[in-house]
Amino acid sequence: MKKRISILTILLVGTLTMSAQHFETVMQDIERNNTTLAALQAQTDATQWDSRTGLAPDNPEVEFGYLWGNPTDMGNRLDFNVTQSFDFPTTYVYRKKVADSQASQAATHYQAARRDILLQAGKACINLIYYNIMQREYARHQEVAQSVLDAYQKMYDQGEKNILDLNKAKLDLLSVRRDVESNRIEREAALAELVRLNGGKPVVLEDTVYPSFTLPEDFDSWYADVESTNSLLKTYAAAIEASENEVRLNKSLWAPKFTVGYNSERILGTTLQGVGVGVSLPLWQNSRAVKSAQLNTFAQRCAEQDARLSLSSELRSKYEQARSLQDLYREYNDILQSINSEALLKKALDEGEIPIVEYILEKNVYREAVHEAFATHRDLMLAVCELRYAAK
């Protein structure tokens, strides 16, 4: 006896490569068109440019003075001074490091925001694919329910069926139409979410097969790689680096500042000119800056440790959930592949072996199992999608 192929298997057959390409195309469009990402990129660029401000020495100062003498025989005095102040040389080194770490911090914040938006888009795509699957499934249900109603209407007209059986067939079709409409509303909501993420531009995704996401075999080895690539953890690492450089910079500001300049004075035909050198001692201005920067570094380290623990716990929970969903989906799939209850029920109804009430009840039990399998598959893909984007 040939192995029967269930309705579920038929519905899950498709071109996986084509679906993945469609999915990736939508994701690329969203990354290119998303208005939030565009604003964040502009802000990141501005922050990186701003971080370079202040790396050069202070502006030179030029002073000019003209003083009238009184009495007039004292003559007039002409003063001209040019001065330039410099920080201690190591200060410029640490300012450059602070600027680099601030630019890196801005970039990591952008990558974390990008990851979050692409995760939203990925989950919205998976939901839309699920509603596409259910749209096809409900269309098939409606076609079958319509054929049953047409047959019972004909038999009723010929006096072979009573009005009660005909009404049951009508109610069954009405129930399917309600499912069709409910799914249409949910599908439009998922599509609207994708359009919003795509900067208001239209999105076309009619696939009925999910992208080829796979669940990692081992959590610990997978998570070890995630820790080195996760954009959220990178933002904390960048914040710690920036804070440590701030500590070094503030310590360097305790070194004296130097001022050099040219001075000129003319009075009664006499000219005095030469150079001047000055030293500024930072006794009070930065008295609390180092301690503040050190405390900020400690706070950043605590926040990074908390984020690392939270991420590990969250991803482990999500991984275990995905494993359970995967096992449940396989169980559904194994059972539903071994039976074809819907076709057998329809055949029994057509041959008069069962009444329409029993057909509707049994058919709904089978369809509910099939729909639960579809929903489980969708939930599995959503969980794996979250794990996939955790590594970005």
Stockholm file with secondary structure:
# STOCKHOLM 1.0

chainA/1-392         MKKRISILTILLVGTLTMSAQHFETVMQDIERNNTTLAALQAQTDATQWDSRTGLAPDNPEVEFGYLWGNPTDMGNRLDFNVTQSFDFPTTYVYRKKVADSQASQAATHYQAARRDILLQAGKACINLIYYNIMQREYARHQEVAQSVLDAYQKMYDQGEKNILDLNKAKLDLLSVRRDVESNRIEREAALAELVRLNGGKPVVLEDTVYPSFTLPEDFDSWYADVESTNSLLKTYAAAIEASENEVRLNKSLWAPKFTVGYNSERILGTTLQGVGVGVSLPLWQNSRAVKSAQLNTFAQRCAEQDARLSLSSELRSKYEQARSLQDLYREYNDILQSINSEALLKKALDEGEIPIVEYILEKNVYREAVHEAFATHRDLMLAVCELRYAAK
#=GR chainA/1-392 SS CCCCCCHHHHHHCSCHHHHHHHHHHHHHHHHHHCHHHHHHHHHHHHHHHHTTTTCSCCCCEEEEEEECCSSGGGCCEEEEEEEEEECCHHHHHHHHHHHHHHHHHHHHHHHHHHHHHHHHHHHHHHHHHHHHHHHHHHHHHHHHHHHHHHHHHHHHHTTSSCHHHHHHHHHHHHHHHHHHHHHHHHHHHHHHHHHHHTTTCCCCCCCCSCCCCCCCSCHHHHHHHHHHHCHHHHHHHHHHHHHHHHHHHHHHTTSCEEEEEEEEEEETTEEEEEEEEEEECCSSTTTTHHHHHHHHHHHHHHHHHHHHHHHHHHHHHHHHHHHHHHHHHHHHHHHHHTCCHHHHHHHHHHTTSSCHHHHHHHHHHHHHHHHHHHHHHHHHHHHHHHHHHHTC
#=GC SS_cons         CCCCCCHHHHHHCSCHHHHHHHHHHHHHHHHHHCHHHHHHHHHHHHHHHHTTTTCSCCCCEEEEEEECCSSGGGCCEEEEEEEEEECCHHHHHHHHHHHHHHHHHHHHHHHHHHHHHHHHHHHHHHHHHHHHHHHHHHHHHHHHHHHHHHHHHHHHHTTSSCHHHHHHHHHHHHHHHHHHHHHHHHHHHHHHHHHHHTTTCCCCCCCCSCCCCCCCSCHHHHHHHHHHHCHHHHHHHHHHHHHHHHHHHHHHTTSCEEEEEEEEEEETTEEEEEEEEEEECCSSTTTTHHHHHHHHHHHHHHHHHHHHHHHHHHHHHHHHHHHHHHHHHHHHHHHHHTCCHHHHHHHHHHTTSSCHHHHHHHHHHHHHHHHHHHHHHHHHHHHHHHHHHHTC
//
